[in-house]
Amino acid sequence: MNSALEVLFIGRLGQNPELRYTRNQEAVCRLNVAVAIEGSERPHWHKVVVWGKQAELCQVFLGKGFQVFVQGHKTFREHQLDSGEIKKYEEVTAEKVGFINF
């Protein structure tokens, strides 16, 4: 099951960006972004995936605690584990990541 929803939010990184490269040498960076929710003591966490040159720039210019804005698509996915259990998760594939702390 795959579906996408467009999102735009501002939040803070909960850890340093994690940059890796695919077998085809395409850069992919993972971000964990906390977004404050009005009336809630706890933030909502987004798992964000950034591709290409923008991914490399995230690794260079961002760090834990930095504020960013993200525009992209939230995707809901599920897959079945070998045990038969259904694993559901969501992530945001970023089209644009803005660096606010400069």
Secondary structure per residue as TSV (DSSP state, phi and psi in degrees):
chain	resnum	aa	ss	phi	psi
A	1	M	-	360.0	120.1
A	2	N	-	-129.8	132.9
A	3	S	E	-148.6	154.1
A	4	A	E	-128.0	146.2
A	5	L	E	-136.2	128.3
A	6	E	E	-73.0	136.6
A	7	V	E	-135.0	155.4
A	8	L	E	-147.4	123.7
A	9	F	E	-153.1	162.7
A	10	I	E	-120.1	135.6
A	11	G	E	-160.6	-173.0
A	12	R	E	-118.4	145.4
A	13	L	E	-73.1	132.7
A	14	G	S	-86.8	-14.4
A	15	Q	S	-157.3	170.7
A	16	N	-	-65.4	148.7
A	17	P	-	-58.8	148.1
A	18	E	E	-115.3	105.2
A	19	L	E	-98.7	134.5
A	20	R	E	-140.4	172.4
A	21	Y	E	-127.2	141.0
A	22	T	-	-75.2	174.4
A	23	R	T	-59.9	-26.9
A	24	N	T	-89.2	12.4
A	25	Q	-	64.0	28.7
A	26	E	-	-91.2	130.9
A	27	A	E	-73.3	138.8
A	28	V	E	-139.7	130.1
A	29	C	E	-123.4	135.4
A	30	R	E	-107.3	133.1
A	31	L	E	-123.9	144.0
A	32	N	E	-112.2	115.1
A	33	V	E	-116.9	125.7
A	34	A	E	-95.3	127.8
A	35	V	E	-115.5	125.3
A	36	A	-	-68.3	134.8
A	37	I	-	-110.3	123.1
A	38	E	T	-59.5	131.2
A	39	G	T	84.9	1.1
A	40	S	-	-119.6	142.4
A	41	E	S	-79.7	-22.9
A	42	R	S	-107.6	143.2
A	43	P	-	-79.2	164.7
A	44	H	E	-96.7	129.4
A	45	W	E	-97.3	134.5
A	46	H	E	-115.1	132.9
A	47	K	E	-90.8	120.8
A	48	V	E	-117.7	135.2
A	49	V	E	-115.7	128.0
A	50	V	E	-121.8	137.4
A	51	W	E	-115.3	157.8
A	52	G	H	71.9	-149.6
A	53	K	H	-59.1	-37.2
A	54	Q	H	-61.5	-34.6
A	55	A	H	-63.5	-44.2
A	56	E	H	-64.4	-38.0
A	57	L	H	-66.4	-36.0
A	58	C	H	-60.2	-43.5
A	59	Q	H	-62.8	-39.0
A	60	V	H	-75.1	-43.6
A	61	F	H	-102.7	-11.2
A	62	L	-	-111.2	156.3
A	63	G	-	-154.7	170.8
A	64	K	T	-51.8	133.2
A	65	G	T	89.7	-12.6
A	66	F	-	-68.6	145.2
A	67	Q	E	-92.6	136.0
A	68	V	E	-138.2	158.4
A	69	F	E	-115.3	148.5
A	70	V	E	-130.2	132.7
A	71	Q	E	-122.8	129.8
A	72	G	E	-179.3	-155.0
A	73	H	E	-124.9	127.2
A	74	K	E	-84.0	129.5
A	75	T	E	-118.9	132.8
A	76	F	E	-103.5	128.2
A	77	R	E	-131.5	158.2
A	78	E	E	-148.4	148.9
A	79	H	E	-149.1	158.1
A	80	Q	E	-96.6	128.5
A	81	L	-	-76.8	165.4
A	82	D	T	-57.4	-29.1
A	83	S	T	-75.6	-8.8
A	84	G	S	97.4	-11.9
A	85	E	-	-69.0	140.3
A	86	I	E	-91.3	123.1
A	87	K	E	-102.8	124.0
A	88	K	E	-115.0	140.8
A	89	Y	E	-155.7	165.1
A	90	E	E	-132.2	149.9
A	91	E	E	-149.8	159.6
A	92	V	E	-108.3	123.6
A	93	T	E	-92.5	112.3
A	94	A	E	-78.3	135.8
A	95	E	E	-95.7	-34.7
A	96	K	E	-141.0	137.1
A	97	V	E	-126.4	123.5
A	98	G	E	-104.5	134.6
A	99	F	E	-94.0	119.5
A	100	I	-	-97.1	-27.9
A	101	N	-	-85.7	64.6
A	102	F	-	-128.1	360.0
